[in-house]
Amino acid sequence: MTDRTRGRHRAPESSGGSAKGGWVVAAIIALLLAAGIGGWAFAVNRDGSSRAASDRPATRTAGPGTDGASASTSPQGAASPSGSNPATSAALEGCRAKVKAGSALSTAAEAVYQDWSGHVYTQIDYDAGKVPEPKAKKIWADTKAAGPGHIKTFDADKAAYDKAGGCDGTASIPAAERTAMQQCSERATALAKVASTGSVLNSQWRAHQTQMTHTTQKKHDPNAYYGEWFNRVSAAKQPLKNYEAAAADLKKAPSCPGA
């Protein structure tokens, strides 16, 4: 009896066409693998023929702001905040820079004020009998010693303040920045008054520092020396009041966000 199932689940024993086809498929697969072509996979059909299918691309790590389905090379969040642009940001930053410089100058102005007011008010209180001579002399000596350093600091901070930006361009500020700009502008205005009144005190204090080096005049012509000093005391009263008012206004001014 003839075996009808022979050859159905194993390769034919003869060198017929199907065996030759299987050898060709195997050779092609070997050549493709040797050439590094890994993007294709070959499958063998039940009848021994070949079929090709494309591999799926390797899974990509999702970048910032992307999901796993599609990755983007552009990072999210790089755009400017809504409602702002470089011009308006520069205007706000310029105002902040002015406030920062003004704040440093206000600290220097306060040190000058402490020196000069100590010198002047001590003389006034001494003349009125409110301060004993030993205490007055100590205050004068202490403020005289501190004066040159405080004047130097004020001069340096004033130069930096004059070079700093300003609070112009408020009309172009977007709604998101208007509150901050308004606060910084008000702060800058108050600081400008401190800078102006402090500059007057600094000039008066510098002039008296120079006078105190005139030791020969003080020894040989005390009337001229002290006459000049009393004129300085009188001339300092209003500038000191002006500075005190400006310093009080600065305490009430709003702070500048970001400065």
Secondary structure, 3 states (H helix, E strand, C coil): CCCCCCCCCCCCCCCCHHHHHHHHHHHHHHHHHHCCCCCEEEEECCCCCEEEEECCCCCCCCCCCCCCCCCCCCCCCCCCCCCCCHHHHHHHHHHHHHHHHHHHHHHHHHHHHHHHHHHHHHHHHHHCCCCCHHHHHHHHHHHHHHHHHHHHHHHHHHHHHHHCCCCCCHHHCCHHHHHHHHHHHHHHHHHHHHHHHHHHHHHHHHHHHHHCCCHHHHHHCHHHHHHHHHHHHHHHHHHHHHHHHHHHHHHHCCCCCCC
